[in-house]
Structures are given as structure tokens and as C-alpha cells.
Amino acid sequence: MAARRTEAFTSVDAAWLRMEDPTNLMMITGILMFDEPINVARLHRVIEERVLVFDRFRMRVKPGRMSNALPEWEIDPYFNLNAHIHRIGLPAPGGKRELQALVSDLMSTPLDFSKPLWHFHIVENYNGGSAALCRLHHAIADGIALVQVLLSLTDEQQDTPPVPVVDGTGQDTRAANPIESFLLPAVRSLSDALMGARTIINESRELISNPKRLVDVTRAGISGVQALSKLLLMPSDPPTLFKGSLGVQKRAAWSEPIPLNDVKRVGGMFRCTINDVLLNAVAGALRRYLVNRGAVVDSLNIRAVVPVNLRPPGPITELGNRFSLVFLDLPIGIEDPFDRLLELKRRMEGIKSSPEAAIAFSVLNMIGVMPQQMAELVVDLFGSKATAVMTNVPGPRQRIYLAGSPVRQIMFWVPQAGHLGLGVSIFSYAGDVLIGIAVDAGLVPDPDTIVAAFHAEFNDLLRLACIVTGDVSERACAVGGSAPGVDGRR
């Protein structure tokens, strides 16, 4: 693909640059884990062939000519792929704790703005295998687009090269449309995941009825000024251990795999979506964390910012940000897991008819074109209305391969925009679900405790589902115990 010399920023893309701050870097961080050392030379070739077909990955940020002008993407005249891929050895004993520490450090390290805003680290000596850690700036694209780009690096079979796309004349059309041909396996993988786990697909539909409705509401007259006024009227979130002044150091942690069938079992029993079940366990985990540290949680609600995908189905042929946000009140004050689940389900359903996504989309556009000082005030305002960012993205249902190596687990984290100190990511892959936590180290120095509490909360729900169905066999309700330091009850 012939690279364009410059490319205009949209106001929403520019908003993510405006929100960049040393205490909250606007990066999406992902980690892929393998049971074997990855073929480094082959990975270089795959990245060159499948990522660099997007001009954006060869482009750096060029500031606007005037202080209030939108920046531009420009081709980096000194671009060198080797500057974006580095090998690093994990210190002994090379386990999950050491990998989490590395992820935390890199999550806290800014990208180099003199170069295109992405970076890969090939991590060696992880549990006898390896890992690939990638960091991509949110200004490049939204999370759904970047997940598809990353999945386009993978193959559905270990040693079979991607099948060329052939048109009706028998001609290979890959050269004519390399983006679409490389992304088709990624889209197919996502589509398989969506079709196979129908309760997960409704992530966006549970939050807003459909993207067209957002456009209709926007056309109906919700201007940026109106949107900002509505945001002003929204009450601020209450102070908790999860809110406060931020530092530059982040902490990352992730759960052990949870069988997706177990999540479906709980959701089917209580007529809830997979998203409802997982977010309920997150809310319970946050409750346990607060209670164990002496906080008062009676009647407490904390608000989570949840991204909503606005992209149509199909291959992504251009990058940029095509999403909005809604606010979800988590019922932290409800102790009983079943009562909490029903209340969370009710609140999720209530968001369907809400104009919040249109409001947030208008505000994001405003941030991108505002003078920097005013934009910072709006970002601070945005952050005061919530406590956390929470995402749920379905990955491929089947095992996939990167540079010939089977991917064992995948985890990712989105940035905590608006100076928020807590991020929760849910990612499903190959029949399992992982929960990732990203926090400000000064506010929550021990995110592993939240992860352990999440496991305990989900195990409680699974046991409850088994009791209700009368299936209390060891096989049906085989759940892990709580981690040290996390009590079984509150």
C-alpha cells in the first residue's frame, strides 16, 4: 500500500492525545502468552507483512500549526521496525508474578512520541515459554479495531500460511486490498466468538440498543454544549479507596482462566447475560476489597465507564476511534450475590433507553477541539463522575497461533481515561475467560487481592447455581478456593 504523507486527525482521535498525562498514559496494553519460545524472526516478518499495511503504524504525531489546531499523522521519515520490537528476558524464576511486574512497569512507561505510537516486547523465559507484550496508543484506534489488528497477526492453524483471497476471475486480490485480506481471519475469529457465545455478543446491545440509535439521538439535537451540561448535572462518584490523586506507577494483575461454560451455567440459571454475571463478580470483588480494609459500603454505588462499540460488523479497513461510553452504577452496597446480580441486570437493561452514549460521544468530540487548558478541565470533570473503566471483549473461540506458536492466554487493559485509577478488562478466548485489573499503585498496591476476591465471588455464584439446580456433584461445582488473605464471606 502506498503510504500517504500526512493524515488528518479526527476530533475524537485528538481527544485521546489531549487526555495523555504522565499519571494516566492513553495506551492499550496487551499480553499474549505461549508455552514455548516464539520464533522471533518469523514474528518480525508477520508484523511487517500484516501491521505495516496500515499507514498509521508508520506515522508519528505532527502537532497542529496553531495551538488550537488538530494535529496530523505524518510518515516517520526515520521509521525502522527494529525500533518497535525488542526482546527482554524475564528475571528468575520467570513466573506470573515476574511477568505481572514487567507488564506493570511497561504500562507505566510512556511511548516515544518522536516515533509511531506502538511497541512490541518479546518476553523470554516465561514459565519455560515466552510472551508478547504490545503497547498501542489509543489515538491510533479504538480497542475493537486494535484487537482485530492484533488478531490479524495470528493464524487459525500452526503451519498453514494464510489462504490468498481469490476473486471471481481467479486472481489473487490480496495485493489490491491487503488490509481486508489480512483482517478476514481476525474478523472470522471474532464472528465465531460472537456466534458461539450469544450472551457475550450483546455487550454493546446490553449497553445501548444499537449504534444507529446513537446517530439518531445525536441528529435529534444533543449538541456538545448540551452533552456537557448533562454531564455537569450527573452527580460525582463518592470518595473510596479507588479514587484519589494518581502517581505514575501502575499495577497490573490478571486472573486464572475461568471456564466460559461455567459462566454460561450461572447466567442461564439466573436468566442473566454473561456480561451481567462477570460484572456482578467484579462488583462483589470490589466490595470485598473495601470491607477488608475497613471501608463503609452500606448503600454504596460506584460508577464504571463502559465503552460501546459503534463500528459496523465486518473487516476494519480504516483505523481511528469509533466508539462511545456509557456510565454503569455498580451496586457495591448489596452483599447478597443473587440480589446484587438481579439489581445489576436491571440497571444494565435501563441503559438501553439512555442517551448517555450520545452524550459521551459529543463530549469526546469537544475535548478534541477545545483549547488544551479547557480540555483538561473537562477531562477532570469526566473523571469525577466515575471510579473505573470496564471493558468486555470476546476473543476467538478456538486456539490460534502467532508466528507458529499456539497462544495459551490473552489479556489486555485499556487506559483509565479521565484520571481514573482503576481499570477492569474481561477477555474470553478458547473457552476461557480472564479478568484483568490495572490500578494506580498508590491507591491499590495489591491488585492480586481484587483478582482473588473475584474468583471467590464467582465461585459463590457457581455454588449457588448448583444448589438451585440440585446438581451438587463435585464435577458440576468444581471451583477453586479463595486465595490467601481473601475471606470466604464478607
Number of C-alpha atoms within 10 A of each C-alpha: 12 7 15 12 12 17 17 13 20 17 19 25 25 26 26 23 20 21 23 21 15 14 19 24 25 26 27 23 23 21 20 19 22 21 16 18 18 23 14 14 9 13 20 14 12 17 18 13 14 19 20 16 18 19 20 25 21 23 25 23 22 19 14 12 10 8 10 13 13 20 22 19 22 21 22 19 11 10 15 12 15 10 12 17 19 15 12 12 13 20 13 10 12 18 14 13 12 15 22 16 16 19 23 21 15 18 27 21 16 19 19 12 11 12 21 25 23 22 21 20 18 22 24 20 19 23 19 13 16 24 27 22 23 23 25 23 25 26 24 26 23 24 24 19 21 21 20 21 23 17 23 24 22 25 23 20 15 15 11 9 10 14 11 13 17 12 10 7 7 8 10 14 16 16 11 10 14 17 22 20 21 27 24 19 21 27 22 15 24 23 19 16 23 20 13 14 20 13 18 22 21 17 23 19 17 22 26 27 16 16 19 12 16 21 14 12 16 19 11 9 10 17 17 20 13 14 23 21 13 14 19 14 9 12 10 17 18 14 11 15 15 19 21 16 12 18 15 17 19 27 25 27 25 23 18 14 15 19 15 17 14 23 22 21 19 22 22 15 15 16 14 19 23 26 24 25 27 22 23 27 24 25 28 30 24 21 26 27 24 19 13 12 9 9 13 12 17 12 10 16 18 23 22 24 25 21 24 23 22 19 15 10 8 14 20 19 12 13 17 19 25 18 20 24 22 22 23 22 18 24 24 24 17 20 18 10 19 17 12 20 25 17 17 23 20 13 18 20 16 14 19 19 11 17 17 22 29 26 26 23 22 21 27 27 17 23 26 25 19 19 14 16 9 13 20 18 13 22 19 16 17 23 21 21 23 25 29 26 26 24 23 22 21 23 25 23 20 12 17 21 18 24 21 19 23 21 23 16 21 19 23 27 28 26 24 27 24 26 27 28 30 26 23 26 19 24 20 25 25 19 19 18 24 20 25 24 23 27 25 30 19 18 20 20 14 16 22 20 20 25 24 22 29 28 26 25 23 26 22 18 23 22 18 18 22 18 13 12 10 9 13 15 10 8 8 13 17 13 17 11 13 17 15 9 10 21 14 14 11 13
